[in-house]
Amino acid sequence: MLTLTERRGRRRWGRRLTTALLAVTVVATAPAVARAESNGGVRVMPLGDSITEGTQVPGGYRIGLWQRLAAGRYTIDFVGSQYNGPGSLGDHDHEGHPGWRIDQIDANINGWLRTSNPRTVLLHIGTNDVLQNYNVSGAPQRLSTLIDHITAAVPNADVFVATIIPLSNSGQESAARTFNAAIPGIVQSKANSGKHVHLVDMHSKLTTGDLIDGIHPTANGYDKMAAAWYAALQSVPGSIGQGPGTSPSPSPSPSASPSASPSPSPSVSPSPSGGSGACRVSATVNAWNNGLTEQIAVTNTGSSTVNGWSLTFTLPSGQTITNGWNAAYSPSSGQVTATNVGYNGTMAPGSTTEIGFQATHTGNAAKPTAFALNGNPCTVA
């Protein structure tokens, strides 16, 4: 028979063994903490909700975007506090938060930017404001405020703001279109004040046939998003470095205020010169009620660089431009000339420049049928 002292000793030993086993179990089952991946490249922050995270297709558009960047020999470092995606995605860091609205992203943005200090930000946000019916009429102002906070924290960063992709539910899609219609004006107002903010017309790149569940894209849909991001990045010099064979642009130092010498407002370049003017143009229209946005991609198909350009086209009857981006437009109706602004006046052979505008219409939302670059007719794709 054991003495009282021996029984107490065994009970203490048993409790210690149980505690030790539980500790081993917790350590064994605790998820591994992902470490940020960094290759010293240009820091790019994919920012948004589940569509940035890649719900349904882990990694989402970041897979195709990474592959295109790698094929183009750009050295890029995706940054963010989140981490996911397959092995085919060379860098898994991002700032995509499933279910989050604009205000939730805004509440955390300063901390993320201080930590990651991105050179470039890819922003696709607003879908959950629509899905949750969260003061949708106020969503454009919330987006504008978020952009202001981003540009204040990293004033030298290029911020690409995308319209949100389509939704299968007709009522939600209508709300999404109304929200999207406000984005070009928001972006243009920021650019006019000297901020490095650019519009990406993502909505027109996908259809509801590209959605796997009515909200999130299929793998092919995500790849369409990747192509749109890549084209936008290539159109803004420095946003992903200087291209093959050169050193990447250094990421900017963070700043607490937008007073850190932002670039001046875009200015129209003087008379076009150089280049043969050979070109190809594709145009995409996103129309609603009595308004529309039109995204125009101009490719230099000639063998020499175009230094300074103007693109002429005729708007269908009843259309009037109310604002535009990446070009100066004059007049606002009839035969229009879009002239390059200060940062996109050079078009190398094979390069593509994207411009666009918002317009009202009286029922005819068609796109122009002919374009000419520096007076030379373009092929219309």
Buried (B, 14 or more C-beta within 10 A) or exposed (E): EEEEEEEEEEEEEEEEEEEEEEEEEEEEEEEEEEEBBEEEBBBBBBBBBBBBBBBBBBBBBBBBBBBBBEEBEBBBBBBBBBBBBEEEBBBBBBBBBBEBBBBBBBEEBBEBBEBBBBBBBBBBBBBBBBBEEBEBEEBBEBBBEBBBBBBBBBBBBBBBBBBBBBBEBEEBBBBBBBBBBBBBBBBBBBBEEBBBBBBBBBBBBBEBEBBBEEBBBBBEBBBBBBBBBBBBBBBBBBBBBEBEEEEBBEBBEBBEEBEBEBEEEBEBBEEBEBBBBBBBBBBBBBBBEEBBBBBBBBBBBBEBBBBBBBBBBBBBEBBEBBBBBBBBBEEBBEEBBBBBBEBBBBBBBEBBBBBBBBBBBEEEBBBBEEBBBBEEBBEBE
